[in-house]
């Protein structure tokens, strides 16, 4: 395989120690709302996917019967109090007075329950969010515990939401049923959590409040990979000098070398997807075991644009556990480690064409493609990195070649080349 060499400079600067793991995005808040009283559903004002605001009425049941129950319960309280007054005036026994007081207590309890049922004749959003599930329809008859006496026919689910990924709600106006039985479910918009599973070694370095980044993994976004160059007359080939584009935008700005008989390689396509910053909000000290391997759950909470992250997406969470200044470091690709011994190729006069020395170094932590050097190099040293050169092949009869980089998607767009004396033009792959 043809290779190319390039110089890289040893630097001195900050280096972050990090812990990374994959997890699934969940809504930061989830409210599972269901009626708790019997009645007929008179209105369903939302559908799955609708955005709602705190206090907005989402559905109602017939309140006439509930109001009548309140009126009746209030009358029962008045009757019980009147009986206590009469019995006291008549000199009734202490046992009768105690019984009258018990009746008043029971009547008040019934009145309280009737009033709560009346208040709960409307389901209301408790925070701003998005409706993810609707499991009731107008005209549906609900039993005394608020469940449907007839099967619900109107249901739906928001993008990527399920009971397995968004958890259960926890507020005074919702019941504790899971999303599969909730009549209406609301999830927060733009505020998310992700649970990571980390090793027993890593969990000791983690704490609530540490900064974290969250990035969509390749499983949740369109893969954008290295761009290809083009043979003269044919598509394909490899690029060099990758340009990474943020948030999955088009890359491939760099051109490969011009080689006789071959088009220059197109640059690399842009990589990556959406990213966001967040904070560690929970670190569990109780392990969970899978196949005999113990891991510890850690929660990151973050905010992001709703169109960048979706509940159920797979992300990689990276937590910064320590930030160290003034670390001597070099690109990881400059270091070769064999049988525990690490070496670099030092350019003694700082030039590719000059003398070199294979120098043994002592390495420390690795972060973001950089390796800490604790012994053997100083800032400003130049080291030589050997890389594959996919555009360095040569056609036996070819003429001058020229190539331009294209946009990379998946495996990248190729460069167009003029080969074989420039008589045939090839489109890049």
Secondary structure, 3 states (H helix, E strand, C coil): CCEEEEEEECEEEEEEEEEEEEEEEEECCEEEECCCCCEEEEEECCCCCCEECCCCEEEEECCHHHHHHHHHHHHHHHHHHHHHHHHHHCCCCHHHHHHHHHHHHHHHHHHHHHHHHHHCCEEECCCCEEEEEECCCCCCEECCCCCECCCCCCCCECCCCCHHHHCCCCCCCCCCCCCCCCCEEEEECCEEEEEEEECHHHHCCCCCCCEEEEEECCCCCCCCCCCCCCECCCCCCCCCCCCCCHHHCCCCCCECCCECCECCCECCCCCCCCEEEEEEEEEEEEEEEECCEEEEEEEEEEECCCCCCCCCCEEEEEEEEEEEEEEEEEEHHHCEEECCEEEEEEECCCCCCCCEEEEEEEEEEEECCEEEEEECCCCCCEEEEEEECCCCCCCCCCCCCCCCCCCCCCCCCCCCEEECCCCEEECCC
